[in-house]
Amino acid sequence: MTEGYDQILEVVAENPGTTFEEITEMATDHSITDTNISDLISEAVSNDDLLEFDGRYWVMRTGKYRFHRYDHPET
C-alpha cells in the first residue's frame, strides 16, 4: 500500500461516517499530498478496508483497526 492510502485509512478511522468532501478537507489538514484521493478511496473500498454506505465512509475493523473483542454496549 502507498503512504497516501494508509493516511486516508487513518483519517477515516479517526472520523467515522465522513463524506468524500470531508475526507478531502481533512486530507489537506493531515498533509496528505496524494491528489488522487478519489482513487485511493475507491481502492480502499475495493480492498474491503473501507465501507461506503449512503455517501459516508467507515474503516472496516481489520488489521490495526480491529478491536480485540466485540464492543457492542449490550454485550
MOZITA-V288409 format. One record per backbone hydrogen bond with DSSP energy under -1.0 kcal/mol. CO is the residue of the C=O (numbers start at 1). NH is the residue of the N-H. If there is no record, write none. Layout:
co->(CO & CO)
nh->(NH & NH)
This chain:
co->(2 & 3 & 4 & 5 & 6 & 7 & 8 & 9 & 10 & 11 & 18 & 19 & 20 & 21 & 22 & 23 & 24 & 25 & 26 & 27 & 28 & 36 & 37 & 38 & 39 & 40 & 41 & 42 & 43 & 44 & 44 & 45 & 49 & 51 & 53 & 56 & 57 & 57 & 58 & 60 & 62 & 63 & 72)
nh->(6 & 7 & 8 & 9 & 10 & 11 & 12 & 13 & 14 & 15 & 57 & 23 & 24 & 25 & 26 & 27 & 28 & 29 & 30 & 32 & 31 & 40 & 41 & 42 & 43 & 44 & 45 & 46 & 47 & 49 & 50 & 48 & 60 & 58 & 56 & 53 & 17 & 18 & 51 & 62 & 65 & 66 & 75)
